[in-house]
Amino acid sequence: MNKADLIDAMAKAGEIKKTQAEKSLSALADAIVTGLAKGERVVFPGVGSFSCAERKARTGRNPRSGKEISIPSRKAVKFSPASIVKERLNPVKK
């Protein structure tokens, strides 16, 4: 599902115009990014939570030359799905 498909689905489910759905999607994405940039954990009920994790600096290798390179520390986004998402993806067979 790409952005256009998601906007179509939101517009249909919410019975709103596509332009309103696009603005809502953009606002949601901006809120998530802003929260993560502040170092906050962002919870999206029924979907999951986003958080930031710090990756330590490390030494890696250039795959072409095999030469060691220094990889600086950086922040990475982590996503933890909600339990309802896990259940829908992996239903328990009876």
Buried (B, 14 or more C-beta within 10 A) or exposed (E): EEEEEEBBEBBEEEEEEEEEBBEBBEEEEEEBEEBBEEEEEBBBEEEBBBBBEEEEEEEEEEEEEEEEEEEEEEEEEEEEBBEEEEEEEEEEEE
